[in-house]
Amino acid sequence: MGTPETVAGDITLNATGEIKVASESVVANNLRLGSLGNGGNITIDSGSFSLRDRAQLTASTSGLGNAENMTVRARNAVSLADAYIFSTVESGADGQRVVARFA
């Protein structure tokens, strides 16, 4: 539980080179059932970013609060192949979905 002002921790991945998320790996920041507060942000800063082979970026809420932002900044390239980016408000939740940004 928490309070309406509670914010879960952020997930931040930084690299000067390439970040690869692959082989069904998941980067997730989810507000669980029964939770109160907001999920954390997912921020990825890299030279290039690759999401493939059924890997996922996901931010969702099942509780009473918002899923937060997902931001991917890649100086060179972003590659998505057979991958998933989810932003969901689950049944019974009271909140808003995230904004996904690619820069």
N, C-alpha and C positions, 0 to 999 in steps of 0.2 A: 504494500500500500504506500501511499504518499499523500501529498497535498496537491491541489490544483496547480501550485507553483513549482512542484518538483519536476526536474528534468533529468532523464537518464543520461548516462555518459555518452559522449560523442565517440565515433570511430573515425580515426584519421590515418590514412596511408599516404606516406610521402616517399618519393624516390626521384633521383635525378635521371635515372634510366627508365626502364620499362617495368610496369607492374602487370603481371598476368594472373588472372583468376580463372581456373580451368578445372576440368574433371569433376564436375558436380559440386565444386566448392561453393560455399555460401558466405557472403558478407551481409549480415543482418542486424538490424536494430529494431526490435519489436517490443511494443508495449503489451504485456501479457494480460490475460483474462483476470479481472479482479484488481488490476492496477489503477492507480489514480495519479495523474501527472502527464507529462509529455515525453515521448521518446527522444532519443538523441539524434544528432545529425550524422550523416555519413559523408566524409570529404576525402576525395582522392586527388592528389597532386602528383603528376609524374611527367616524364619525358614523353612516354606513350603508355596507353592503357589497352589491355586486351581482356575481353570477357568471352569465354567460349566453352564448348563441350558440356553444355547443360549447367554451367555455373550460374549463380544468381547474385544480384544486388537486390535487397528487399528491406523495406521499411513499412511497418504495419502497426495498427492498433487493434487490440481486442478488448481494451479497458476503457476507462473514462479519461480520455486525453488524446492529443494529436500525435500522429506519426510526424516526424520532422523531415528536414530537407536532405536530399542526396545531391552532391555536386561532384562532377568529374572534370578536372582541368588537366589537359594533356597538351604539352607544347608541340608535339609532333603529330601524333595520330591516335584515334580511338577506333578499335576494332571490336565488333560484336558479331559472333558467329555461333548459332545454335545455343543462345544464352537468353536469360530472362532478367528483366528489371520489373519488380513489383512494387506498387504502392497501394496498400489496401486498408480499408476500414472493414473489419470483420463483422458478421452478424451479431447484433447485441451490443456492439461498441458504440461509444458516443464520442466522436472526434472527427478530424479531417485528415485527408491523405496528404502526402508530401508533395513537394515540387522537385522534379528531377531536372538538373541543369548539366549541360555539357558545354565546356568552353575550351 
